[in-house]
Amino acid sequence: MDTITHGLTGWLIARAIPADAERKEATAAVVLGSVLPDVDNVASLLGSELYLRIHRGYSHSFAGVAVSSLLVALLFYKYGKWKDLKKLYLLTLLGQLSHIALDLLNAYGTQIFQPFTDARVSFDLLFVVDLVFSGIIVAGLLLSRRRGPAMAKTALLVLGAYVGFAAVLHLRAENVVRDAAVRSGVRVVSSSAMPRLGEIASLPDLGIGKLAEAAEKMEEKRFIPGLSLPVERRGIPFPAGPFAWNGFIDDGSTYLRAEVYPVSGTVEWRERVQRGRDLPEVHALRGISDVRTYLWFARYPAVYASTVEGKTVLTFFDLRFGGVTGRRPFILRVIESPDHSPEALWGGS
């Protein structure tokens, strides 16, 4: 989740705790803990590769927050008025655990078991920004100012129910895309579903000819696409509710991505790409640390090649982030020139 939502969640949790004489310091401990793990964002100053390795790593692990919570509690204990070290520690830890819990809800992946393993865990339930989720938190904070901790507790229960609703839609989306693939004769090695950024489509031209063309395009969306370059989206981003999903199929040689609407059961196939890890040209680049990092980070790595001014450019992207309006985040380009070592460049749309 975004850092603001983390902070508001920590504030809501603090509101749900029964009032005591040290309310301000208790609130500060929870709120500070709820945003503290994102201190690793400073890794962005060290370059994209290190950022991918470090972000949501040690600072987001159970071992990491156990240690950092103690350090923060000691600071509160030394410089604050409240001298209950145990409670300060537990409140800071509570805030940090809430941060980890929220980050596990989206598809980015969190290394919660560092330093023992760099495996990335994610539940794939909510997009990283969700206005409904954040709205529930804000409403709980406002109501709790008038009606006390009971309303904050109610808001936390509503958040839990909302996450449960998202889990139901997640399961539905995965089943829908898998069934659609099977009906189309696609071999299913594995399937998954992940929340994507919702959007409001641009207003259509309602002319008769345009309506017929739109109907024809809708019919085409039922068919499995061939191997293709990334598909650009055109619409207005609107991250509200767990109703927009990407469904993925691994057929053993390619990845397929579809936009899935679990409520209606609609599946719109968008692209099909070869599995990046299997390509010979990718194997030849595994000695480059940037490539190794990208393949570790990506869940559905894909690569397409192009030639620019006599140079071969391999563009790595992760199908997990497909359907992002106007761009694809987390891009790696490897430029191969005659008589030169490959050059890795991060970023770009």
Buried (B, 14 or more C-beta within 10 A) or exposed (E): BEEEBBBBBBBBBBBBBEEEEBBEBBBBBBBBBBBBBBEBBEBEEEEBBBBBBBBBBBBBBBEBBEEBBBEBBBEBBEEBEBEBBEBBBBBBBBBBBBBBBBBBBBBBBBBBBBEEEEEBBBBBBBBBBBBBBBEBBBBBBEBBEEEBBEBBBBBBEBBEEBBEEBBEBBEBBBBBBBBBBEEBEBEBEEBBBBBBBBBEEEEEEEEEEEEEEEEEEEEEBEEBBEEEEBEEBEBEEEBBBBBBBBBBBBBEEBBBBBBBBBEEEBBBBBBBBBBBBEBEEBEEBEEBEBBEBBBEBBBBBBBBEEEEEEEBBBBBBBBBBBBBBEEBEBBBBBBBEEEEEBBBBBEEE
